[in-house]
Each structure stands twice: as C-alpha cells, then as structure tokens.
Amino acid sequence: MKLEVPKLSTRNIALIIVFSSLYMVFSSWNLFPLVGGQGGFIKAGVVMAPLLGIILGSWLSILAITVGGIIGAFLMPLGPFGIISFFPHLASALCAGLLHEKKRGFCGIAYSFALVVFAFFPVVGPAWLWPSFLWLHICALVFYFAPLQWKVRSVLRDYSYKFALAFELGAMFFFASLFGHVVGSLMYELVYWPILIPEVSVWRANWELLTWLYPIERVIIAVTATLIGVALIKALRALGFNIND
C-alpha cells in the first residue's frame, strides 16, 4: 500500500488555512500541566489534532498543523519544546489520518519504532527505570491490531451506526493520542536530558507518577475528541463534505 500525497489544489490550500487557524485557537488553551516540564502545559490542540487527521487526511493535516504551529509560535508563548512543540500533535494527526485511510501497517510500524526508541532511551528511558510506565502503550498496540476489535466493530455496526461511529472514532483517537504521547515523551527525553534534568532519580519519579496519570489524560482527550468528532462529521457530511467511514 502506497502513501499518496494529495495535490495542493485551491480547495486544499483553503482547507489548510481554515484548519490551521482553528488549530491555533485550540493550541492557545491550556489543558493539562506538563509533569516535569518546568511550568509547561499540554495544549487543547491535542484534541483537535486527531480530528484534523480524519477530516483532512494524513498529509493535509500535517501541513495544517505545521502552518498553525509555526505561526502560533510567534503569536503565543512557546511550549515546552520551543518552536517544535506542535510535533506531538502532528504525530497524533498523522496516526489518525493513516488509520482512517486504512493504512494501519504504516501507523503500527511508526508507533512501535517510536515506542522502542522512547522506552530504551539511554539512561533515563522508562524501560530501564520504571517499566510499568509502558503498560498502556503495549496494551494499545495489542488491542488495536487484534481480531477482537474487528468483531466488536462489526457487532456495533449491526446494532447502531451512531454507536459504531463513536467506537471507531474513539479507538482511532485513543490510539493516535497515545502515539502523540510517545512522540512527546521522546522529545521530553531529547530536550531535558542531561542538561536541564540531569538527576536520574527525578526521571524515575516522573515515570512512576505518570504511570497512572497519562492513561486518565489520554482517555479524557479521546472522549472529548470523539464527542466533537461525531457531531462534526455528521455536520460536514450534511454539508456535502466527503468523509468516508
């Protein structure tokens, strides 16, 4: 299966401009404090990112978030990773877009690779200091590509289209938000160690604290994105905007 890059038609450019502006608005709102991030916050753009992935597709969503992220860096206070603080959102949008486009293999490979690099990052990676931190990421990879999910989806489709849509969006958004979490956590390691946070004990304490916090955080993100997504997709389809199941 090939990754097709869409042409930058007038329509696509207009979509990029509109949704990059919407992404900037969401990215101006603080959602969660960033543990260990020296006063940084996770922005509400993390909710908008996977939505852009399924609305615009993987490539156009990347462009929209990149444009919005770079322009936003000059208009708003910088995030915990400076001008590239939008990268975790970009990863989440890319993952959601690939999943929606039925390119699960590409997404699974990217997620697995990023997770291994993050987990086994030299000295401060959670695989060395607190392996329990990785439990949800491993479960997500197993569940998302297991036959059970397809059975659940099939049953829900027979029962109710609305429930099936909510389940499918929720699963995609949850998986995509976790992929963004892996990318963000890897950036955290790259940026903050060893100069800003050299103490290994601090890293271990952070991984231990986050083991049960980030699942709650990701569930809130996925549920919020799903509620918005179901209503938004139905409205866009009513207006003639083509979004395939």
Buried (B, 14 or more C-beta within 10 A) or exposed (E): EEEEEEEEEEEBEEBBEEBBBBBBEBBBEEBBEBBBBEEBBBBBBBBBBBBBBBBBBBBBBBBBBBBBBBBBBEEEEEBBBEEBBBBBBBBBBBBBBBBBBEBBEBBBEBBEEBBEBBBEBEEBBBBBBBBEBBEBBEEBBEEBBEEEBEEBBEEBBEEEEEEBBBBBBBBBBBBBBBBBBBBBBBBBBEBBBEEEBEEBEBBBBBBBBBBEEBBEBBBBBBBBBBBBBBEBBEEEEEEEEEBEE
